[in-house]
Amino acid sequence: MSETNQLILLAYTSVAAHHMTHDELLSLLNTARICNQRQGITGMLFYMDDCFFQVL
């Protein structure tokens, strides 16, 4: 298998610096989608109780 065909997975958690509003979360999500699409990255972002869980 060549390096370009390898599956790479990154999962992490983080804590928001402040409680995020619905509009802030939508803005973050839209920015992440644009940046990730440019890099060919897919994933999932979960936010609950001021904590993030992301899988890329």
N, CA, C and O atoms as a GROMACS GRO file, in nm:
protein
  224
    1MET      N    1   0.086  -0.118   0.000
    1MET     CA    2   0.000   0.000   0.000
    1MET      C    3   0.090   0.124   0.000
    1MET      O    4   0.180   0.134   0.083
    2SER      N    5   0.067   0.217  -0.092
    2SER     CA    6   0.147   0.338  -0.097
    2SER      C    7   0.104   0.434   0.015
    2SER      O    8  -0.004   0.421   0.072
    3GLU      N    9   0.192   0.527   0.046
    3GLU     CA   10   0.162   0.621   0.154
    3GLU      C   11   0.035   0.702   0.127
    3GLU      O   12  -0.035   0.738   0.221
    4THR      N   13   0.005   0.732   0.002
    4THR     CA   14  -0.113   0.813  -0.029
    4THR      C   15  -0.243   0.738  -0.007
    4THR      O   16  -0.349   0.800  -0.003
    5ASN      N   17  -0.237   0.606   0.007
    5ASN     CA   18  -0.358   0.527   0.026
    5ASN      C   19  -0.377   0.480   0.170
    5ASN      O   20  -0.471   0.406   0.199
    6GLN      N   21  -0.290   0.522   0.259
    6GLN     CA   22  -0.302   0.479   0.398
    6GLN      C   23  -0.413   0.555   0.469
    6GLN      O   24  -0.432   0.675   0.449
    7LEU      N   25  -0.486   0.483   0.551
    7LEU     CA   26  -0.589   0.545   0.634
    7LEU      C   27  -0.523   0.604   0.758
    7LEU      O   28  -0.450   0.534   0.829
    8ILE      N   29  -0.549   0.731   0.782
    8ILE     CA   30  -0.494   0.798   0.901
    8ILE      C   31  -0.612   0.851   0.980
    8ILE      O   32  -0.702   0.913   0.925
    9LEU      N   33  -0.610   0.827   1.111
    9LEU     CA   34  -0.720   0.871   1.196
    9LEU      C   35  -0.662   0.947   1.315
    9LEU      O   36  -0.563   0.904   1.375
   10LEU      N   37  -0.723   1.057   1.348
   10LEU     CA   38  -0.685   1.135   1.464
   10LEU      C   39  -0.812   1.167   1.542
   10LEU      O   40  -0.908   1.220   1.485
   11ALA      N   41  -0.814   1.134   1.669
   11ALA     CA   42  -0.927   1.165   1.756
   11ALA      C   43  -0.874   1.242   1.876
   11ALA      O   44  -0.772   1.206   1.934
   12TYR      N   45  -0.945   1.348   1.912
   12TYR     CA   46  -0.900   1.424   2.029
   12TYR      C   47  -1.017   1.497   2.096
   12TYR      O   48  -1.124   1.514   2.037
   13THR      N   49  -0.993   1.538   2.217
   13THR     CA   50  -1.090   1.618   2.292
   13THR      C   51  -1.024   1.749   2.333
   13THR      O   52  -0.902   1.757   2.347
   14SER      N   53  -1.107   1.850   2.351
   14SER     CA   54  -1.058   1.978   2.400
   14SER      C   55  -1.172   2.050   2.472
   14SER      O   56  -1.289   2.013   2.460
   15VAL      N   57  -1.136   2.152   2.548
   15VAL     CA   58  -1.233   2.230   2.623
   15VAL      C   59  -1.237   2.370   2.563
   15VAL      O   60  -1.133   2.432   2.541
   16ALA      N   61  -1.356   2.420   2.537
   16ALA     CA   62  -1.372   2.555   2.482
   16ALA      C   63  -1.323   2.659   2.582
   16ALA      O   64  -1.337   2.642   2.703
   17ALA      N   65  -1.264   2.766   2.529
   17ALA     CA   66  -1.215   2.875   2.616
   17ALA      C   67  -1.330   2.948   2.683
   17ALA      O   68  -1.312   3.010   2.788
   18HIS      N   69  -1.448   2.942   2.622
   18HIS     CA   70  -1.568   3.004   2.679
   18HIS      C   71  -1.688   2.927   2.624
   18HIS      O   72  -1.677   2.852   2.527
   19HIS      N   73  -1.802   2.946   2.687
   19HIS     CA   74  -1.925   2.883   2.636
   19HIS      C   75  -1.955   2.940   2.498
   19HIS      O   76  -1.961   3.062   2.482
   20MET      N   77  -1.972   2.854   2.401
   20MET     CA   78  -1.993   2.898   2.264
   20MET      C   79  -2.141   2.907   2.231
   20MET      O   80  -2.220   2.818   2.264
   21THR      N   81  -2.176   3.016   2.167
   21THR     CA   82  -2.315   3.034   2.124
   21THR      C   83  -2.341   2.949   2.000
   21THR      O   84  -2.249   2.898   1.936
   22HIS      N   85  -2.467   2.936   1.967
   22HIS     CA   86  -2.505   2.861   1.848
   22HIS      C   87  -2.440   2.922   1.723
   22HIS      O   88  -2.388   2.850   1.638
   23ASP      N   89  -2.442   3.054   1.713
   23ASP     CA   90  -2.382   3.122   1.597
   23ASP      C   91  -2.230   3.100   1.591
   23ASP      O   92  -2.175   3.082   1.482
   24GLU      N   93  -2.163   3.101   1.706
   24GLU     CA   94  -2.019   3.075   1.709
   24GLU      C   95  -1.988   2.933   1.663
   24GLU      O   96  -1.892   2.910   1.590
   25LEU      N   97  -2.070   2.839   1.707
   25LEU     CA   98  -2.049   2.699   1.666
   25LEU      C   99  -2.071   2.682   1.516
   25LEU      O  100  -1.995   2.611   1.450
   26LEU      N  101  -2.173   2.746   1.462
   26LEU     CA  102  -2.197   2.738   1.318
   26LEU      C  103  -2.082   2.800   1.239
   26LEU      O  104  -2.041   2.746   1.136
   27SER      N  105  -2.030   2.910   1.287
   27SER     CA  106  -1.916   2.975   1.221
   27SER      C  107  -1.793   2.884   1.224
   27SER      O  108  -1.724   2.869   1.123
   28LEU      N  109  -1.766   2.825   1.339
   28LEU     CA  110  -1.654   2.732   1.352
   28LEU      C  111  -1.670   2.613   1.258
   28LEU      O  112  -1.576   2.573   1.190
   29LEU      N  113  -1.789   2.558   1.255
   29LEU     CA  114  -1.816   2.443   1.169
   29LEU      C  115  -1.799   2.477   1.022
   29LEU      O  116  -1.739   2.401   0.946
   30ASN      N  117  -1.851   2.592   0.980
   30ASN     CA  118  -1.838   2.632   0.840
   30ASN      C  119  -1.692   2.655   0.801
   30ASN      O  120  -1.650   2.614   0.693
   31THR      N  121  -1.615   2.719   0.889
   31THR     CA  122  -1.473   2.741   0.862
   31THR      C  123  -1.399   2.608   0.855
   31THR      O  124  -1.317   2.588   0.765
   32ALA      N  125  -1.427   2.518   0.948
   32ALA     CA  126  -1.362   2.387   0.947
   32ALA      C  127  -1.394   2.309   0.820
   32ALA      O  128  -1.307   2.245   0.762
   33ARG      N  129  -1.519   2.315   0.778
   33ARG     CA  130  -1.558   2.244   0.656
   33ARG      C  131  -1.481   2.294   0.534
   33ARG      O  132  -1.435   2.215   0.452
   34ILE      N  133  -1.468   2.425   0.523
   34ILE     CA  134  -1.396   2.483   0.410
   34ILE      C  135  -1.248   2.442   0.413
   34ILE      O  136  -1.194   2.395   0.313
   35CYS      N  137  -1.185   2.458   0.528
   35CYS     CA  138  -1.043   2.423   0.541
   35CYS      C  139  -1.020   2.274   0.520
   35CYS      O  140  -0.925   2.235   0.452
   36ASN      N  141  -1.104   2.193   0.578
   36ASN     CA  142  -1.088   2.047   0.565
   36ASN      C  143  -1.109   2.001   0.422
   36ASN      O  144  -1.038   1.913   0.374
   37GLN      N  145  -1.206   2.059   0.354
   37GLN     CA  146  -1.232   2.020   0.215
   37GLN      C  147  -1.111   2.052   0.128
   37GLN      O  148  -1.076   1.973   0.040
   38ARG      N  149  -1.048   2.166   0.150
   38ARG     CA  150  -0.928   2.203   0.074
   38ARG      C  151  -0.816   2.101   0.092
   38ARG      O  152  -0.738   2.077   0.000
   39GLN      N  153  -0.808   2.042   0.210
   39GLN     CA  154  -0.702   1.947   0.242
   39GLN      C  155  -0.743   1.802   0.220
   39GLN      O  156  -0.662   1.711   0.242
   40GLY      N  157  -0.867   1.778   0.179
   40GLY     CA  158  -0.914   1.642   0.159
   40GLY      C  159  -0.936   1.567   0.289
   40GLY      O  160  -0.920   1.445   0.295
   41ILE      N  161  -0.971   1.640   0.394
   41ILE     CA  162  -0.990   1.583   0.528
   41ILE      C  163  -1.140   1.567   0.555
   41ILE      O  164  -1.219   1.656   0.526
   42THR      N  165  -1.176   1.453   0.609
   42THR     CA  166  -1.314   1.430   0.651
   42THR      C  167  -1.315   1.403   0.800
   42THR      O  168  -1.212   1.370   0.858
   43GLY      N  169  -1.432   1.416   0.862
   43GLY     CA  170  -1.437   1.390   1.004
   43GLY      C  171  -1.569   1.426   1.067
   43GLY      O  172  -1.670   1.446   0.999
   44MET      N  173  -1.565   1.435   1.200
   44MET     CA  174  -1.683   1.462   1.278
   44MET      C  175  -1.643   1.552   1.395
   44MET      O  176  -1.539   1.532   1.456
   45LEU      N  177  -1.727   1.650   1.425
   45LEU     CA  178  -1.705   1.739   1.538
   45LEU      C  179  -1.827   1.732   1.628
   45LEU      O  180  -1.940   1.752   1.582
   46PHE      N  181  -1.805   1.705   1.756
   46PHE     CA  182  -1.912   1.693   1.853
   46PHE      C  183  -1.886   1.793   1.964
   46PHE      O  184  -1.773   1.802   2.013
   47TYR      N  185  -1.987   1.868   2.005
   47TYR     CA  186  -1.974   1.969   2.111
   47TYR      C  187  -2.084   1.947   2.214
   47TYR      O  188  -2.202   1.940   2.180
   48MET      N  189  -2.044   1.936   2.340
   48MET     CA  190  -2.141   1.920   2.448
   48MET      C  191  -2.076   1.968   2.578
   48MET      O  192  -1.961   1.935   2.607
   49ASP      N  193  -2.151   2.044   2.655
   49ASP     CA  194  -2.105   2.092   2.786
   49ASP      C  195  -1.968   2.160   2.777
   49ASP      O  196  -1.880   2.136   2.860
   50ASP      N  197  -1.951   2.245   2.677
   50ASP     CA  198  -1.827   2.321   2.655
   50ASP      C  199  -1.706   2.235   2.620
   50ASP      O  200  -1.593   2.281   2.631
   51CYS      N  201  -1.729   2.112   2.580
   51CYS     CA  202  -1.621   2.023   2.539
   51CYS      C  203  -1.639   1.980   2.394
   51CYS      O  204  -1.751   1.962   2.346
   52PHE      N  205  -1.528   1.966   2.326
   52PHE     CA  206  -1.528   1.919   2.188
   52PHE      C  207  -1.471   1.777   2.182
   52PHE      O  208  -1.381   1.742   2.259
   53PHE      N  209  -1.524   1.698   2.093
   53PHE     CA  210  -1.465   1.570   2.055
   53PHE      C  211  -1.461   1.570   1.904
   53PHE      O  212  -1.563   1.593   1.838
   54GLN      N  213  -1.344   1.545   1.849
   54GLN     CA  214  -1.331   1.548   1.703
   54GLN      C  215  -1.256   1.426   1.655
   54GLN      O  216  -1.160   1.381   1.716
   55VAL      N  217  -1.304   1.374   1.545
   55VAL     CA  218  -1.238   1.263   1.476
   55VAL      C  219  -1.211   1.311   1.335
   55VAL      O  220  -1.302   1.356   1.265
   56LEU      N  221  -1.085   1.302   1.293
   56LEU     CA  222  -1.045   1.340   1.158
   56LEU      C  223  -0.994   1.217   1.088
   56LEU      O  224  -0.954   1.224   0.971
   0.00000   0.00000   0.00000
